[in-house]
Amino acid sequence: MKDLTLVEPRRNTFKSPKPEPSRLLAFDLITEVNRNQGYSNLLLPQALSSSNLPERDRNLVTELVYGTLRMQGRHDWVLAQISDRPWSEVDAGIVDIARMGVHQIHQMRIPDHASVSASVEVARKRLGESKASFVNALLRSVTRKSIEDWFSPLADIKDPITRLSIQYSHPEWIVSAYYDLLKDWDEVEAALSINNIAALPTLVSWPGYSTQEDLLAIGAEATKFSQLGARWKGNPGSLDLIRHRLAGVQDEGSQLVASLFAQAAPGSRWLDLCAGPGGKAALLAALAQQRSLTFTANEISVPRAELVKRVVHGARVWVGDGRDIASHNESFDAILIDAPCTGLGALRRRPEVRWRRTLQDLRELTSLQRELIDAAITVLEPNGILGYATCSPHLAETTVQVNDIIKNHPEMELVDLTPYLPDGLDGAIRGGAMALWTHRHGTDSMFLAILVKKS
């Protein structure tokens, strides 16, 4: 009789999934952002601080989360060509793991086989064997062509909006909005490209509590335009100056908004109408305290108002809708409206915003901005100034709003900010207002217009 080789039952050969903790955490965070409207810049630091991952794995999680979220439009373009079903109908978990896998294959120095196998292990753990098999098939198909072969067809796309949207992973409406402002496709490409490069943390000294020299003394590098800031290569939360609330973390563009506003502001009563989470309010409160002025911060959200209270060193904080500011029966000599906006000027810091915002959001936000402006003007003293700021360069949220202020409020007159700009800050004025661009100035794309209320 021949020897019989018995085949072991599958249940005895099955190996349980063993995903790497770093990739599992990255997938969970991406899911929370994409499916539950979480914010990556809040969730990631919290998750890393509570984990026991070594520094190398923390860096991997950071790139997987921020990088995948930034580039997922581009990754979807590849995956949609491979999938045997419409990509919009594919299970959300498969979509997010596949995006994470493509990001490792195309954007990171990780071997193809490692990118595929590590992603499949996450899929097995979180989605099950069947869906993991689909992820495996998708990613193996991606590796059969080089990145150059995948993207060479872009050269045949004649519409620059469509081509750049895919190449730089931005929705088409944002590409179009950039062109409306820049009127030059090379500049548009530069602006889109830099949105995909992570920004270093920028520290800000708070006058009366710290100086730029204090920041330089701990190894930070001075900012180019702000005399209060410095760039820091590391985790700002570990610094004593930050933990003891003697300095803050704030992009250089936001520092310039607060500094220019304070330079132009007259009188003794200042108001930050939309103060949360407190970056500009903290700097303005410190500057006001040095001048013995009264500073008030207003914020509609209770949790965000609590954040403001922590950094304004005892200044008054109101909780309420800025549109109802007149209910306090007080008037002010200088009012800053750091208006709710699309956030298109800070996409390198908030990668999911580009996918979350829509043209409908733009319409709703511009309406809210107008209502806040109207409310602020009613409590602004004669000869007082109104600062209108956004972290968006979009025409509808910037120049168009300023033109509407002048049209609807003849008593308001635009102040040319050219004399207020720091030396060397070139190409930063549009129609008398400060209009920063990340690809030109290395800051977030902040906008600030200042108008004076004629007596």
C-alpha positions in Angstrom: 0.0 0.0 0.0 1.3 3.5 -0.9 1.9 5.9 1.9 -0.8 8.5 2.1 0.2 12.1 2.8 -2.6 13.6 4.8 -3.5 17.2 4.0 -3.8 19.2 7.2 -7.2 20.9 7.6 -7.1 24.6 6.8 -8.1 25.5 10.3 -4.9 24.0 11.5 -2.7 25.9 9.0 -4.4 29.3 9.5 -2.1 31.9 11.0 -3.6 34.7 12.9 -2.9 38.2 11.5 0.1 39.9 12.9 -0.1 43.6 11.8 2.6 45.9 13.0 1.3 48.2 15.8 2.5 51.3 13.9 0.5 50.5 10.7 -2.5 49.4 12.7 -2.5 52.7 14.6 -2.1 54.6 11.3 -5.1 52.8 9.7 -7.3 53.4 12.8 -6.4 57.2 12.7 -7.1 57.5 9.0 -10.4 55.7 9.5 -11.3 58.1 12.3 -10.5 61.1 10.1 -12.1 59.9 6.9 -15.2 58.2 8.3 -15.9 60.0 11.6 -14.9 63.6 10.7 -11.9 63.5 13.1 -9.1 66.0 12.8 -5.7 64.5 12.2 -3.7 67.4 13.8 -5.6 66.7 17.0 -5.9 62.9 16.9 -2.4 62.0 15.9 -0.5 63.8 18.7 -2.9 62.4 21.3 -2.5 58.9 19.9 1.3 59.1 19.8 1.6 60.5 23.3 -0.4 57.7 24.7 1.5 55.0 22.8 4.7 53.1 23.6 6.0 53.2 20.1 9.7 54.0 19.6 10.6 57.2 17.8 11.2 55.5 14.4 7.7 54.0 14.5 6.2 57.3 15.6 7.7 58.9 12.5 6.3 56.1 10.4 2.8 56.6 11.8 3.0 60.4 11.2 4.0 60.0 7.6 1.4 57.3 6.9 -1.4 59.4 8.4 -0.6 62.8 7.1 0.9 61.6 3.8 -2.0 59.2 3.0 -4.6 61.9 3.8 -2.8 64.4 1.6 -2.3 62.1 -1.4 -5.4 60.0 -1.3 -7.0 61.7 -4.3 -3.9 60.7 -6.3 -3.9 57.2 -4.9 -7.6 56.8 -5.7 -6.9 57.7 -9.3 -4.5 54.7 -9.5 -6.8 52.3 -7.6 -9.9 53.2 -9.6 -8.1 51.9 -12.7 -7.4 48.5 -11.1 -10.6 47.8 -9.2 -13.1 45.5 -10.9 -16.0 47.5 -9.3 -16.6 51.3 -9.2 -14.1 52.7 -6.7 -16.9 54.9 -5.1 -18.8 51.7 -4.2 -15.9 49.8 -2.6 -16.0 49.2 1.2 -14.6 52.2 3.1 -12.1 50.0 5.0 -10.7 48.5 1.8 -10.3 52.0 0.3 -8.4 53.4 3.3 -6.0 50.4 3.6 -5.4 50.4 -0.1 -4.6 54.1 0.0 -2.2 53.5 2.8 -0.6 50.7 0.8 -0.2 52.8 -2.3 1.3 55.6 -0.3 4.0 53.2 0.9 4.6 51.9 -2.6 4.7 55.3 -4.4 5.7 57.9 -1.8 7.9 56.2 0.8 11.2 54.2 0.6 9.5 51.0 1.5 10.1 47.9 -0.7 7.0 46.8 -2.6 6.7 43.4 -1.0 6.9 44.9 2.5 4.3 47.6 1.6 1.9 44.9 0.3 2.3 42.3 3.0 2.2 44.8 5.9 -1.0 46.4 4.5 -2.6 43.0 4.0 -1.9 42.0 7.6 -3.7 45.2 8.8 -6.6 44.3 6.5 -6.8 40.7 7.9 -6.9 42.1 11.4 -9.4 44.9 10.8 -11.5 43.7 7.8 -11.2 39.9 7.7 -9.7 37.4 5.2 -12.0 38.0 2.3 -11.5 41.8 2.1 -7.8 41.3 2.8 -7.6 39.2 -0.3 -9.0 42.0 -2.3 -6.5 44.4 -0.8 -3.7 42.0 -1.7 -4.9 41.8 -5.3 -5.2 45.6 -5.6 -1.8 46.4 -4.2 0.0 43.6 -6.2 -1.5 45.2 -9.3 -0.1 48.5 -8.3 3.4 47.1 -8.0 3.3 45.6 -11.6 4.0 49.1 -13.0 6.5 51.7 -12.0 5.3 55.1 -10.7 6.5 56.7 -13.9 4.4 54.3 -16.0 1.4 55.0 -13.8 1.5 58.7 -14.2 2.9 59.2 -17.7 -0.7 59.3 -19.1 -1.1 62.6 -17.2 0.9 64.3 -20.0 -2.0 63.6 -22.4 -4.6 65.3 -20.3 -5.1 68.7 -21.9 -7.1 70.4 -19.2 -4.6 71.7 -16.7 -7.1 71.8 -13.9 -7.8 68.0 -14.2 -4.1 67.2 -14.7 -2.9 69.1 -11.7 -5.8 67.9 -9.6 -4.6 64.3 -10.0 -0.8 65.1 -10.0 -0.9 67.1 -6.7 -3.9 65.5 -5.1 -6.3 68.5 -4.7 -10.0 68.8 -5.7 -10.5 70.5 -9.0 -12.4 73.5 -7.4 -9.3 74.3 -5.3 -7.0 74.2 -8.4 -9.4 76.5 -10.2 -9.5 78.9 -7.2 -5.7 79.1 -7.1 -5.6 79.9 -10.8 -8.2 82.7 -10.4 -5.8 84.3 -8.0 -2.3 83.6 -9.4 -3.1 83.7 -13.2 0.0 81.6 -13.9 0.0 77.8 -14.1 3.6 77.5 -12.9 2.7 79.4 -9.8 -0.4 77.3 -9.3 1.8 74.2 -9.6 4.2 75.5 -7.0 1.3 76.4 -4.6 -0.2 72.9 -4.9 3.1 71.2 -4.6 4.1 72.9 -1.3 0.8 71.9 0.2 2.0 68.3 0.1 5.2 69.1 2.1 4.9 68.9 5.9 5.6 72.2 7.7 8.0 72.4 10.6 6.4 73.6 13.9 6.8 77.4 14.4 7.1 78.8 17.9 6.0 82.3 18.9 7.3 84.3 21.9 4.7 86.2 23.9 6.0 89.7 24.8 6.3 90.1 28.5 6.6 86.4 29.0 9.3 85.3 26.5 11.4 86.7 23.6 12.6 85.5 20.3 16.1 85.2 21.9 14.7 82.7 24.4 13.5 80.6 21.5 16.9 80.8 19.7 18.6 79.9 23.0 17.0 76.4 23.0 18.1 75.8 19.4 15.2 77.1 17.3 15.8 79.0 14.1 14.5 82.5 13.7 11.6 83.1 11.4 12.3 85.2 8.3 9.7 87.9 8.8 8.2 87.7 12.3 10.5 89.2 15.0 8.7 87.0 17.5 9.0 83.5 16.0 11.3 80.6 15.5 11.1 77.2 13.7 11.6 74.2 15.8 12.6 70.7 14.6 11.0 68.5 17.2 7.9 68.2 19.5 7.0 71.6 20.9 5.0 70.0 23.6 8.2 68.9 25.3 9.5 72.5 25.7 9.3 74.2 29.1 8.4 77.5 27.5 5.4 75.9 25.9 4.4 73.7 28.9 4.5 76.7 31.2 2.6 78.9 28.7 5.3 81.5 28.3 5.3 80.9 24.5 3.1 79.3 21.9 3.0 77.3 18.7 1.8 79.6 15.8 2.5 79.7 12.1 4.6 82.8 11.0 1.7 84.0 8.9 -0.7 84.1 11.8 2.0 85.9 13.9 2.2 88.6 11.2 -1.6 89.0 11.1 -1.7 89.6 14.9 1.5 91.8 14.8 0.3 94.0 11.9 -3.1 94.4 13.5 -1.5 95.5 16.8 0.7 98.0 15.0 -2.3 99.6 13.4 -4.7 99.4 16.3 -5.5 102.6 18.2 -7.3 103.3 21.5 -7.4 101.3 24.7 -10.0 98.5 24.0 -9.3 95.6 21.7 -11.6 92.7 20.8 -10.8 89.4 19.1 -14.3 88.4 17.9 -13.6 84.8 16.9 -10.8 83.9 19.2 -10.7 80.1 19.4 -8.5 78.1 19.7 -6.4 81.1 20.9 -3.3 81.5 18.9 -3.8 85.1 17.8 -5.7 86.0 21.0 -2.7 84.9 23.1 -0.3 87.1 21.2 -2.7 90.1 21.2 -3.4 89.7 24.9 0.3 89.8 25.6 0.8 92.9 23.4 -2.2 94.6 25.0 -0.9 93.9 28.5 2.4 95.5 27.7 0.5 98.7 26.6 -1.8 98.6 29.5 -4.8 98.1 27.2 -8.0 96.2 27.8 -8.2 93.0 25.7 -11.4 90.9 25.3 -11.6 87.5 23.5 -14.9 86.2 22.2 -15.5 82.6 21.2 -18.8 80.8 20.3 -17.6 77.3 21.3 -17.3 76.5 25.0 -14.4 74.0 24.6 -12.5 76.4 22.4 -13.2 79.3 24.8 -11.6 77.2 27.6 -8.5 76.8 25.4 -8.4 80.6 24.9 -8.7 81.2 28.7 -5.5 79.1 29.2 -3.3 81.3 27.0 -4.6 84.9 27.4 -3.1 85.4 30.9 -6.2 86.6 32.7 -7.7 88.7 29.9 -11.5 88.7 29.7 -13.1 85.8 27.6 -16.7 85.9 26.5 -18.6 82.8 25.2 -21.1 83.7 22.6 -22.0 84.1 18.9 -19.9 86.9 17.4 -23.0 88.0 15.5 -24.6 89.0 18.8 -21.6 90.9 20.1 -23.7 94.1 20.5 -25.7 92.4 23.3 -22.8 93.2 25.6 -23.4 96.9 25.2 -19.7 97.7 24.8 -17.7 99.3 22.0 -14.1 98.8 21.0 -11.3 100.8 19.3 -9.9 97.8 17.4 -11.6 94.6 16.4 -10.0 91.5 14.8 -12.2 89.1 13.0 -10.2 85.9 12.4 -13.1 84.6 10.4 -14.3 81.0 10.0 -13.2 80.1 6.5 -12.4 77.2 4.2 -8.8 76.9 5.5 -7.4 76.6 2.0 -4.3 78.5 3.1 -3.2 75.9 5.7 -3.6 72.7 3.7 -0.1 71.5 4.5 -1.0 71.4 8.2 -4.5 70.1 7.9 -4.4 67.5 5.1 -8.0 66.3 5.3 -9.4 69.8 4.8 -9.0 69.7 1.1 -11.3 66.7 0.8 -13.8 67.9 3.4 -14.5 71.4 2.1 -16.9 72.0 -0.8 -18.2 74.9 -2.8 -21.4 74.7 -0.7 -19.2 75.3 2.4 -17.7 78.3 0.7 -21.2 79.8 0.1 -22.2 79.2 3.7 -18.9 80.6 5.1 -19.0 83.8 3.1 -22.5 84.5 4.3 -21.3 83.9 7.9 -18.3 86.1 7.4 -20.5 89.0 6.2 -22.8 88.7 9.2 -19.7 88.8 11.6 -18.4 91.9 9.7 -21.7 93.7 10.0 -21.9 92.9 13.7 -18.4 94.0 14.4 -18.8 97.4 12.7 -21.8 98.2 14.9 -19.6 98.1 18.0 -16.6 99.7 16.5 -15.8 103.2 17.7 -15.3 106.1 15.2 -11.7 106.2 14.1 -11.4 102.6 15.2 -10.0 99.8 13.0 -11.5 96.5 11.8 -9.0 93.7 11.0 -10.5 91.0 8.7 -8.4 87.9 8.5 -8.7 84.4 7.0 -6.4 81.4 6.6 -7.7 81.2 3.0 -6.6 83.0 -0.2 -9.9 82.3 -2.0 -11.1 85.5 -3.7 -14.7 85.1 -2.3 -13.3 85.0 1.3 -10.8 87.8 0.8 -10.9 90.5 -1.8 -14.6 90.1 -2.6 -15.5 90.4 1.1 -13.4 93.6 1.5 -15.0 95.1 -1.6 -18.4 94.3 -0.1 -17.5 96.0 3.2 -16.6 99.2 1.4 -19.7 99.0 -0.7 -22.1 98.2 2.2 -20.4 100.4 4.8 -19.4 103.7 3.2 -18.0 104.8 6.6 -15.3 102.1 6.3 -12.1 102.9 4.5 -9.3 100.4 3.5 -5.9 101.0 5.0 -2.9 100.2 2.7 -0.8 97.7 4.7 2.3 98.2 2.5 4.1 100.5 5.1 3.4 97.9 7.9 5.0 94.9 6.2 8.4 93.6 7.5 11.4 94.2 5.3 11.8 91.7 2.5 8.2 90.5 2.5 7.7 91.0 -1.2 4.7 90.0 -3.3 2.5 90.1 -0.2 0.0 92.9 -1.0 -3.2 92.5 -3.0 -5.4 95.5 -3.2 -3.9 97.1 -0.1 -4.4 94.0 2.0 -1.7 91.5 3.1 -2.0 88.3 1.1 0.6 85.7 1.9 1.3 82.5 -0.1 3.1 79.4 1.2 5.1 78.9 -2.0 6.3 82.6 -2.0 6.7 83.4 1.7 7.0 80.0 3.5 4.0 80.8 5.8 0.5 79.7 5.7 -1.5 81.6 3.0 -3.0 84.2 5.4 -5.0 87.2 4.4 -5.4 90.4 6.4 -7.3 93.6 5.5 -7.6 96.5 7.9 -10.3 99.2 7.5 -10.8 102.3 9.5 -14.2 103.6 10.6 -14.3 107.3 9.5 -15.8 109.6 12.1 
